[in-house]
Amino acid sequence: MNQDIKRTSFAKECLVSDNPLATAVGKAQWRLLPFLILLYIVAYLDRINVSFAALGMNQELGLSQTAYGFGAGIFFVGYVLFEVPSNLILAKVGPRLWIARIMLSWGVATVALALASGPASFAGLRFLLGVAEAGFFPGIILYLTYWFPLAYRARTVALFMTATPLAGLLGSPVSGWIMTLHEVLGLSGWQWLFILEGIPAVVLGLVVYWRLPNGPAEAAWLTPEEKQALAEALDAEKNAIASRHLSGLRQGLVSPAVWLGGFVYFCMVVAMYGLVMWLPQVIAGVIGAGEGGAAAGTMQVSLLVMIAYAFAMAGMVLIGTSSDRRGERRWHILGSLGLCLLGMLVLASGAGVVWVVAGASLAAMGIWGMIAPFWGMATAVLTGQAAAAGIALINSLGNLGGFAGPYVMGFVKAQTGDFTGAFLCIAVLMVLAAVPVYLARE
């Protein structure tokens, strides 16, 4: 309770208009967040566009339900293997150079997916895409700790991560339209999807190298007073965290708090990617659109998918903002897990398109609503090398769920003929994730 009061008081103090700390944070939000959101939109779209490509690609490449689920999920194996090393390199060489490298390599890997010719090449190229993108998300989370004090961090993470529902909201109709470019210049719609959505990452990678400051000291748009106020606030927090919590590299890797956080995040990511990698196919099956990438069916599916992403964005912003205003994380996470649980139960019990869209919307609202308070809680007990390693480790453990979710969905569908069992498994995971969150103390 005392910690919550301190955070709330600090937040109110920072809102004074002539406070150089408040103006520094405000400038950082306006200067950095729109650009970082754009980067993450491109990253997330390149990660999930395979869900729309599947509407035509699966048939052409002879991918079974299990093979598609494996290929969609194997991305996260490559991602996880290089996550911690990537974040440690970023902390050493600086965000500007390393994030630019990540974007250039994942853009090339996305375009290369257009060359897939069967299950093996599809899975191999998805694995390489995961290796290329490894470190982007935890790198950005670490980068935000260089700029924003704890009182602003959950809402800042929430604003940044509106990129993921935005990618689905805006990317769904775009992906649906690109899929209609079937046989243009002799390429299938799914091939054009990978090509046209991979090129922006390459272009933006070059922009990152020239535009992104490594930290406040390099920001020409901050006054000396603002730089000093921001540095003092962040240094004071680092020292306070180091005295009470984790700061060393070894601590960040072996701490029970980090591993429990990784488990909770794993459950959340299973739900996220189990849903988003299969939702277009789930909806297509309900409305009878089938596979093959037909223009009318694909566009109808994309518009229905947009509804779930709209609820995801609303949940992320409303829950993240509420968490910061109240200086509270734990109950906001638990409430989000409850929403996801309810959504999965609706998905498991409903057979019509209204039930599917309603369940997906509730689940998406809970999944994305949990992210900001979760990272607000996780980064509140990490600093220094422990932050670089711990954030990456939590994200690595969590993103194993990115493999498990899509694969289990495909396996259950292949064995039972529907997704009911898979949605129930995810519902159980939400209950299990709630246990360490309920027992945690901020």
Stockholm file with secondary structure:
# STOCKHOLM 1.0

chainA/1-442         MNQDIKRTSFAKECLVSDNPLATAVGKAQWRLLPFLILLYIVAYLDRINVSFAALGMNQELGLSQTAYGFGAGIFFVGYVLFEVPSNLILAKVGPRLWIARIMLSWGVATVALALASGPASFAGLRFLLGVAEAGFFPGIILYLTYWFPLAYRARTVALFMTATPLAGLLGSPVSGWIMTLHEVLGLSGWQWLFILEGIPAVVLGLVVYWRLPNGPAEAAWLTPEEKQALAEALDAEKNAIASRHLSGLRQGLVSPAVWLGGFVYFCMVVAMYGLVMWLPQVIAGVIGAGEGGAAAGTMQVSLLVMIAYAFAMAGMVLIGTSSDRRGERRWHILGSLGLCLLGMLVLASGAGVVWVVAGASLAAMGIWGMIAPFWGMATAVLTGQAAAAGIALINSLGNLGGFAGPYVMGFVKAQTGDFTGAFLCIAVLMVLAAVPVYLARE
#=GR chainA/1-442 SS CHHHHHHHHHHHHHTCTTCHHHHHHHHHHHHHHHHHHHHHHHHHHHHHTHHHHHHHHHHHHTCCHHHHHHHHHHHHHHHHHTHHHHHHHHHHHCHHHHHHHHHHHHHHHHHHGGGCCSHHHHHHHHHHHHHHHTTHHHHHHHHHHTTCCHHHHHHHHHHHTTHHHHHHHHHHHHHHHHTTCTTBTTBCHHHHHHHHHHHHHHHHHHHHHHHCCSSGGGCTTSCHHHHHHHHHHHHHHHHHHHHHSBCSHHHHHHCHHHHHHHHHHHHHHHHHHHHHTTHHHHHHHHHTCCSSCCHHHHHHHHHHHHHHHHHHHHHHHHHHHHHHHHTCCHHHHHHHHHHHHHHHHHHHHCCSHHHHHHHHHHHHHHHHHHHHHHHHHHHTTBCHHHHHHHHHHHHHHHHHHHHHHHHHHHHHHHHHSSSHHHHHHHHHHHHHHHHHHHHCCC
#=GC SS_cons         CHHHHHHHHHHHHHTCTTCHHHHHHHHHHHHHHHHHHHHHHHHHHHHHTHHHHHHHHHHHHTCCHHHHHHHHHHHHHHHHHTHHHHHHHHHHHCHHHHHHHHHHHHHHHHHHGGGCCSHHHHHHHHHHHHHHHTTHHHHHHHHHHTTCCHHHHHHHHHHHTTHHHHHHHHHHHHHHHHTTCTTBTTBCHHHHHHHHHHHHHHHHHHHHHHHCCSSGGGCTTSCHHHHHHHHHHHHHHHHHHHHHSBCSHHHHHHCHHHHHHHHHHHHHHHHHHHHHTTHHHHHHHHHTCCSSCCHHHHHHHHHHHHHHHHHHHHHHHHHHHHHHHHTCCHHHHHHHHHHHHHHHHHHHHCCSHHHHHHHHHHHHHHHHHHHHHHHHHHHTTBCHHHHHHHHHHHHHHHHHHHHHHHHHHHHHHHHHSSSHHHHHHHHHHHHHHHHHHHHCCC
//
